[in-house]
Amino acid sequence: MNRFSLFILLRILLLSITMAAGIWLWLTAGTNTGLLVLPIILLQIFGLYHYLTRVNRKLTLFMESIRYEDFSIRFSADNKLGKSFRLLNQQFNEVLEAFRQTRAEKEANLKYIDTIVQHISIGVLSFDAEGKIELINPAAFRLLNIYRLRNLAEMVPTHPDLPALLLQLKSGHKTLYRTQQEQQLSIHAATVRLQGRLVKLISIQNIHSELQDKELEAWQNLTKILRHEIMNSVTPIVSLIGTMREIVEQDIMPTTNQTEAITDLQEALQTIESRSKGIMNFVNAYRDYTTLPKPQFTNVNVKTLLTSISNLLYPDLKQAGITYQLIVETENMEIRADNAQLQMVLINLLKNAMDALEHIPNPTIQTKTYISSNNQLACIEIADNGPGIDSDAMNKIFIPFYTTKKKGSGIGLSLSQQIIQMHGGQLKVSHTSGGGTTFLVTVPVG
């Protein structure tokens, strides 16, 4: 018998003795004397009840300490009542200690994350559906040139268009914003659910210097290409003009037999004409690249678009002996796009793949469309089993006027990339597993 049961038995025995004494006094000494024992009996009954409900009170105290996150309580007062009480107290204390450690770890992690957020150079802010600011770090204040912010509406005086832009920016998307101080800010959005509420998290990064570096690099590359193309055309023209002058001065003017001299002159003129047309074609290609019209967005069914392109190019593919596969993993996928511009991009990529498969045994092109893992991007892959592209060329492949083809203008891929970027997407190139090249077009789902 444990100590708790023994104490209960003793209390019941003592209560029984007290009740027997009260009855004996009632019978022998009269009613008034017997009633004197009644308070003692009631006190003993209350003590027994209080003793028996000790575990219930302990459980109530334990639950309340968890509910109100008061983990400083220790259970040990009734260890003397027996092994079962000591084990129960030990379990209670271990659970509370686990809660204490969990809360301490959570507070340490929150402090660590808060320290990172407060010290990183990227601006971070979060707000709810009404625009109420829940978090903003010093970098965001600095980038936005404000000193306090409680609601997005307070941005209107300094950034009139930014509140609407932040509210409308979809999760997983990004955009560029130019401040009044001519800073280029890259803004990314993400949405999280906190306690049943949707909260939007925004990261802001100043990419002005990076854009300037890229712009300078692009202009330097363009200047090199322009110089190369112009010099390739102008040098023979200048040389031929000198030759023509010599023919006129030395052959035509002194002699009467002018047939051979005139033939040489005609050949020189034809060469000048050919090189001049080359310059004109180059200038026209440059004009096409720099004057691309804005996309006219409509709802475009990806499967319908690819099927139409496949039917259009089928005769050329058949004539070239190329096996073509169209794989549609996501039916009825629609995007917001300019149908004509997107068709031009995909046709250009397919024709490039066809050119790469010349003299390749068992030539194959595979076009596959699917939706990204986050269900936000439509993906179109065009892969061939050609010789592939070397790493150096792959790094330059989207530079305007860069080409590895003998008769190429070097404008197709750079123009295609520009079109896809205007659609809010990306055009990427990679090596196909097993040999060949894969182009990946990604655009937001409509």
VENLIN-V27882 format. One record per run of one state. SS is the DSSP state (A for helix, B for strand, O for the rest). FROM is the first residue (numbers start at 1). TO is the last residue. If there is no record, write none. Layout:
# VENLIN-V27882
ss->SS from->FROM to->TO
ss->SS from->FROM to->TO
This chain:
# VENLIN-V27882
ss->O from->1 to->2
ss->A from->3 to->28
ss->O from->29 to->30
ss->A from->31 to->35
ss->O from->36 to->37
ss->A from->38 to->52
ss->O from->53 to->53
ss->A from->54 to->67
ss->O from->68 to->78
ss->A from->79 to->81
ss->O from->82 to->82
ss->A from->83 to->119
ss->O from->120 to->122
ss->B from->123 to->127
ss->O from->128 to->131
ss->B from->132 to->136
ss->O from->137 to->137
ss->A from->138 to->144
ss->O from->145 to->150
ss->B from->151 to->151
ss->A from->152 to->155
ss->O from->156 to->161
ss->A from->162 to->168
ss->O from->169 to->173
ss->B from->174 to->178
ss->O from->179 to->183
ss->B from->184 to->194
ss->O from->195 to->196
ss->B from->197 to->206
ss->O from->207 to->207
ss->A from->208 to->252
ss->O from->253 to->258
ss->A from->259 to->290
ss->O from->291 to->297
ss->B from->298 to->301
ss->A from->302 to->319
ss->O from->320 to->322
ss->B from->323 to->328
ss->O from->329 to->333
ss->B from->334 to->337
ss->O from->338 to->338
ss->A from->339 to->356
ss->O from->357 to->363
ss->B from->364 to->371
ss->O from->372 to->376
ss->B from->377 to->384
ss->O from->385 to->390
ss->A from->391 to->396
ss->O from->397 to->411
ss->A from->412 to->422
ss->O from->423 to->425
ss->B from->426 to->431
ss->O from->432 to->436
ss->B from->437 to->445
ss->O from->446 to->446
